[in-house]
């Protein structure tokens, strides 16, 4: 597995979404080590917040363009 990116400037929305999907698949399949569970949940929460922030920025830009 490749090293997980910790800095958001290196992370695209698509990469974050893909990583969230991978984590969810591990959780749903039960193929996750108990010791890694907390770290994976924390990472998924971080990624979800990152994606929400990116979507919020895009929404603001679209609204600004609609008003301009």
N, C-alpha and C positions, 0 to 999 in steps of 0.2 A: 504494500500500500504506500502511496506517496505521502510525503509529509503534509500535514494539514496546514493550510494557510491561516495565519493568525491576524495579519494586517488586512483590513478591508480594502485598501487601495489595490491589493493584488487579487482581489476576489470579484469575479463578475457575478451578476444576478443568477445567470444560468448555472455557474459552478456551485453557488450556494444552494440553489434549488436541487441540484443533482446530489449534493452531499446530504441534504435533508432527506431526500428520497432513499438514499442508501441506508441512512440511520433507521428510518421507518421500516424498511424491508428487514433489517436485522432484528428489530424489535418484534415485528409481526411474525417472523419465522422462528423466533426463539433462539437464533444463533448468535447470541451476544453473551459475552462473559460477564458474570455478575460484577467483577471488579471494574469493568469498563463501562458499566451501565450509567453511573453518575456522570462520568466525563462525556459520554455520548449525549445524554440528556442536556447537559450544560451547553454542549456544542450546538445541538439542534435549536435550543432556545436562542443562543447568540445569532445563529444563521437566520432564524425566523424574524428576529428583530431587525437584522440587517436588511432582509428582503422587504420588510414593511417600510423601513426608512427609504429605501430606493424607490419603492412604489409611491410613497408620499411625495418625494421630490419630483417624480415624473408627473404626478397629478397636479402639483402646484404649477409646474412649467406649462402643462396643457391648459390650465385655467388662465394663466397669464397670457398665453397666445390667443385664447378665445376672447379675452377682454381687449387685447391690443389691436 
